[in-house]
Every structure is written in structure tokens, then in C-alpha cells.
Amino acid sequence: MKGERLFRQLRVTLLTLMAVVLSGCATTGDYQDPRDPIEGFNRAMYSFNDGLDNMLMKPLAKGYKAITPAPVDTGISNFFGNLADVGSAINNLLQFKLERAATDVGRVLVNSTIGLLGFIDVASNMNMQKYGEDFGQTMGAWGMDPGPYIVLPFFGPSNGRDTVGLVVDWYTDPVRYVKPNHWRYSLIGLRAIDTRADLLSASRVLEEAALDPYEFQRDAYLQKRRHDVYDGAPPPEPME
């Protein structure tokens, strides 16, 4: 019960933050980028997240990578990827992409059985494509605008639409329903560390190549999400 209350409090905090951010959009002055009307706030959150990452997540990820054999690391990533296919199937159904939804369901069935609870990605070896849909993409497919770019504390880059999507995605995440609570929290923590470990190479490239890491991350995120919503074939962006 404590865990559920904690999540509800976090959800309320995020939604309140989003409301404050969105209301602030109407009063903020000169915008360097129209997609990022609250850049000052976002840069502050970026610095906060970056500091937290350097102090906590990056050291944990490096330690995890150092002690975890590569096959085990791959298996853990596959396990969480298999769980994510459940939410992808639901969102493909909501977007009326029935063939893709069937593929997602097929992936879960194959990997959960032949693939030993998803630790082995048999489905990909059978050329069953992984789609990775989420509710933010679903709302985009329904025609909802992304809204302003937002950097969320702890969660990182987002936008108005994807922030709402995060809350909905939590309810389609099988990890949410794991009992007892300490198993659920352990899985959430392991997934966060495993995901961060998989991004170590990318973060190194970001640190070495980007003149402004904040802008690089923002532009990469917005481009990727637009690419995701349109299934890899976005229309030309309107001229300014």
C-alpha cells in the first residue's frame, strides 16, 4: 500500500508540474526555439537530472556492466523488452494497427514460452518485428499535438503529450502488478539500471560530440518521437 501511495503522489506531482509548466508557457518571453518555450526551466531540470545521473545512475550502471556477463545482460534486457511488448500490443490495438498488435502478441507468446520468460528473444530470430508503441505515440496517431518540450525531474526529456502517456503506460506495464511489493520495486530498479547501462556508449558520444548537450538531447528526442509517431515516415515539417 505504501508503494501505491508513493506512486500516486509521484503521479500527482508530475501532473501538477505539467500544469504549472503549461500555464507558464503563456507568460514566458522571448523563445529561442518555439518548441521549447520554457527553456530556462528545462535547462535547470536537465542540470538536476545530469547531476543525479553522475552521482547515482551512471556509477551503478558502470558497476552493473562490469560484473554482469554479457549473455546475462542481454537476457535481462530481453526480459524487460518482452514485458514492454505487452503495452505495445495494447497501443497498436488502440491505433487500429491490428497486424502489428497481433505481431506484438505473438512476440510475447513466443518469447514467454520458447524464450524462457523472455530472456531469449526467439521472436526476433523468427523475423517477428518489435514495434515499441506507447500511449504517447497513440495520442500522436489520434492527432494530438505534442505540446511544449518538457524535461521531467528523474524521467528526463518529454513533452506535454508524452508526460500524460507516461501515466497511462504505467497501467499497462506488467511490472506494476507484480506482488509482493519488494519484488516490484526490485524489478523497477533493475530495469532502470539495465536501461542506463545500455545507454553508456550513447552518453559518452553525447559528452564528447555535442557543443550543447541540452540542445542535442532535446533535438534528438523531438526528432525520434516524431519519427516514432509516424512509424518512420513523418511528413515534411511546416516551414517557419
C-alpha positions as CSV (number, residue, x, y, z in Angstrom):
1,M,0.0,0.0,0.0
2,K,2.9,2.4,0.7
3,G,4.2,1.8,-2.8
4,E,0.8,2.6,-4.3
5,R,0.5,5.8,-2.3
6,L,4.1,6.7,-3.3
7,F,3.2,6.2,-7.0
8,R,0.0,8.2,-6.7
9,Q,1.9,11.1,-5.0
10,L,4.5,11.0,-7.8
11,R,1.8,10.9,-10.4
12,V,0.1,13.9,-8.9
13,T,3.4,15.7,-8.6
14,L,4.2,15.2,-12.3
15,L,0.7,16.2,-13.4
16,T,0.9,19.3,-11.2
17,L,4.3,20.1,-12.6
18,M,3.0,19.8,-16.1
19,A,0.1,22.1,-15.3
20,V,2.4,24.7,-13.9
21,V,4.7,24.4,-16.9
22,L,1.9,24.7,-19.4
23,S,0.4,27.7,-17.6
24,G,3.8,29.3,-17.6
25,C,4.0,29.0,-21.4
26,A,1.6,31.9,-21.8
27,T,3.8,34.3,-19.8
28,T,7.3,33.4,-20.9
29,G,9.0,36.0,-23.1
30,D,11.5,35.6,-26.0
31,Y,11.7,32.0,-27.0
32,Q,14.9,30.8,-28.7
33,D,13.0,27.7,-30.0
34,P,9.2,27.7,-30.4
35,R,9.2,24.0,-29.5
36,D,10.9,24.8,-26.1
37,P,9.1,27.8,-24.6
38,I,10.3,27.1,-21.1
39,E,13.9,26.5,-21.9
40,G,15.1,28.1,-18.7
41,F,13.1,25.7,-16.5
42,N,14.1,22.8,-18.8
43,R,17.8,23.6,-18.6
44,A,17.5,23.6,-14.8
45,M,15.8,20.2,-14.8
46,Y,18.4,18.9,-17.2
47,S,21.2,20.0,-14.9
48,F,19.4,18.4,-11.9
49,N,19.0,15.1,-13.8
50,D,22.6,15.2,-15.1
51,G,23.9,15.7,-11.6
52,L,21.8,12.9,-10.3
53,D,22.9,10.7,-13.1
54,N,26.6,11.4,-12.5
55,M,26.2,10.8,-8.7
56,L,24.0,7.7,-8.8
57,M,22.8,6.1,-12.0
58,K,26.0,6.2,-14.1
59,P,28.2,4.7,-11.3
60,L,25.5,2.0,-10.7
61,A,25.3,1.3,-14.5
62,K,29.1,1.0,-14.8
63,G,29.3,-1.3,-11.9
64,Y,26.4,-3.4,-13.2
65,K,28.1,-3.6,-16.6
66,A,31.4,-4.6,-15.0
67,I,30.0,-7.5,-13.0
68,T,27.3,-8.8,-15.3
69,P,28.4,-11.3,-18.0
70,A,27.3,-10.1,-21.5
71,P,24.8,-13.0,-22.1
72,V,23.1,-12.3,-18.7
73,D,22.9,-8.6,-19.5
74,T,21.4,-9.4,-22.9
75,G,18.9,-11.8,-21.2
76,I,17.8,-9.2,-18.7
77,S,17.3,-6.6,-21.4
78,N,15.3,-9.2,-23.4
79,F,13.2,-10.0,-20.4
80,F,12.1,-6.3,-19.9
81,G,11.7,-5.9,-23.7
82,N,9.3,-8.8,-23.6
83,L,7.2,-7.1,-20.9
84,A,7.2,-3.9,-22.9
85,D,5.7,-5.8,-25.9
86,V,2.5,-6.2,-23.8
87,G,2.0,-2.4,-23.7
88,S,3.0,-2.1,-27.4
89,A,0.2,-4.6,-28.3
90,I,-2.4,-2.6,-26.4
91,N,-1.3,0.6,-28.1
92,N,-1.2,-0.9,-31.5
93,L,-4.8,-2.0,-30.9
94,L,-5.8,1.5,-29.8
95,Q,-4.3,2.8,-33.1
96,F,-6.2,0.1,-35.0
97,K,-2.9,-1.4,-36.3
98,L,-4.3,-4.9,-36.0
99,E,-1.5,-6.8,-37.8
100,R,1.1,-5.0,-35.6
101,A,-0.8,-5.8,-32.5
102,A,-1.0,-9.5,-33.5
103,T,2.7,-9.5,-34.0
104,D,3.3,-8.0,-30.6
105,V,1.0,-10.6,-29.0
106,G,2.9,-13.3,-31.0
107,R,6.2,-12.0,-29.7
108,V,5.0,-12.2,-26.1
109,L,3.7,-15.7,-26.5
110,V,6.8,-17.0,-28.3
111,N,9.3,-15.3,-26.0
112,S,7.5,-16.1,-22.8
113,T,7.4,-19.8,-23.7
114,I,10.2,-20.9,-26.0
115,G,12.3,-17.9,-25.0
116,L,12.1,-18.8,-21.3
117,L,10.1,-15.9,-19.9
118,G,11.6,-13.6,-22.5
119,F,15.3,-14.0,-21.5
120,I,15.9,-15.3,-25.1
121,D,14.5,-13.2,-27.9
122,V,13.3,-16.1,-30.1
123,A,10.7,-13.9,-31.8
124,S,13.3,-11.6,-33.4
125,N,15.2,-14.6,-34.7
126,M,11.9,-15.6,-36.3
127,N,11.7,-12.2,-38.0
128,M,8.8,-11.0,-35.8
129,Q,9.3,-7.3,-35.8
130,K,9.5,-5.3,-32.5
131,Y,7.4,-2.1,-32.6
132,G,7.7,-0.5,-29.2
133,E,4.5,1.5,-29.2
134,D,3.5,3.6,-26.2
135,F,0.5,5.8,-25.3
136,G,2.3,9.0,-26.2
137,Q,2.6,7.6,-29.8
138,T,-1.1,6.5,-29.6
139,M,-2.2,10.0,-28.8
140,G,0.0,11.3,-31.6
141,A,-1.6,8.9,-34.0
142,W,-5.0,10.2,-32.9
143,G,-3.9,13.6,-33.9
144,M,-2.9,15.2,-30.6
145,D,-0.2,17.8,-30.8
146,P,2.9,17.1,-28.8
147,G,2.7,20.3,-26.8
148,P,5.8,22.0,-25.4
149,Y,9.1,20.2,-24.8
150,I,9.5,19.4,-21.1
151,V,12.3,18.0,-19.1
152,L,10.9,16.0,-16.2
153,P,12.8,15.5,-13.0
154,F,14.1,11.9,-12.8
155,F,12.4,10.9,-16.1
156,G,14.3,13.2,-18.5
157,P,13.1,14.6,-21.9
158,S,9.4,14.6,-22.6
159,N,6.6,16.8,-23.9
160,G,3.1,17.5,-22.8
161,R,1.6,14.6,-24.7
162,D,4.2,12.1,-23.6
163,T,4.0,13.2,-20.0
164,V,0.4,12.1,-19.9
165,G,1.4,9.0,-21.8
166,L,3.8,8.1,-19.0
167,V,1.0,7.8,-16.5
168,V,-1.2,5.7,-18.8
169,D,1.8,3.4,-19.7
170,W,2.3,2.6,-16.0
171,Y,-1.1,1.0,-16.0
172,T,-0.2,-1.2,-19.0
173,D,3.2,-2.2,-17.5
174,P,3.1,-5.8,-16.2
175,V,5.7,-4.8,-13.6
176,R,3.0,-2.7,-11.9
177,Y,1.1,-5.8,-11.0
178,V,3.9,-7.8,-9.5
179,K,3.4,-8.9,-5.9
180,P,4.8,-8.7,-3.3
181,N,5.8,-5.0,-3.4
182,H,9.5,-5.6,-2.8
183,W,9.7,-7.7,-6.0
184,R,8.0,-4.9,-7.9
185,Y,10.5,-2.3,-6.6
186,S,13.4,-4.6,-7.3
187,L,12.3,-5.1,-10.9
188,I,11.8,-1.3,-11.4
189,G,15.3,-0.6,-10.0
190,L,16.9,-3.4,-12.1
191,R,15.2,-2.1,-15.2
192,A,16.4,1.4,-14.6
193,I,20.0,0.3,-14.1
194,D,19.9,-2.1,-17.1
195,T,18.5,0.7,-19.3
196,R,21.1,3.2,-18.1
197,A,23.9,0.6,-18.7
198,D,22.7,0.1,-22.3
199,L,23.0,3.9,-22.8
200,L,26.6,4.3,-21.6
201,S,28.1,4.4,-25.1
202,A,25.5,6.8,-26.3
203,S,26.0,9.2,-23.3
204,R,29.8,9.0,-24.0
205,V,29.2,10.1,-27.6
206,L,26.9,12.9,-26.4
207,E,29.5,14.2,-23.9
208,E,32.3,14.2,-26.5
209,A,30.5,15.4,-29.6
210,A,27.8,17.9,-28.5
211,L,28.7,21.6,-28.1
212,D,25.5,22.0,-26.1
213,P,24.4,18.6,-24.7
214,Y,21.0,20.1,-23.7
215,E,20.1,21.1,-27.2
216,F,21.5,17.9,-28.7
217,Q,19.3,15.8,-26.3
218,R,16.2,18.0,-27.0
219,D,16.6,17.9,-30.8
220,A,17.3,14.1,-30.8
221,Y,14.3,13.4,-28.5
222,L,11.8,15.5,-30.6
223,Q,13.1,14.1,-33.8
224,K,12.8,10.5,-32.5
225,R,9.3,10.9,-31.1
226,R,8.1,12.5,-34.4
227,H,9.7,9.5,-36.2
228,D,8.0,7.1,-33.8
229,V,4.5,8.6,-34.1
230,Y,4.6,8.4,-37.9
231,D,6.2,4.9,-37.9
232,G,9.4,6.1,-39.5
233,A,7.8,8.2,-42.3
234,P,7.0,11.6,-40.9
235,P,5.6,14.2,-43.3
236,P,7.7,17.3,-44.0
237,E,7.7,19.8,-41.2
238,P,5.9,23.1,-41.9
239,M,8.2,26.0,-42.8
240,E,8.6,28.6,-40.1
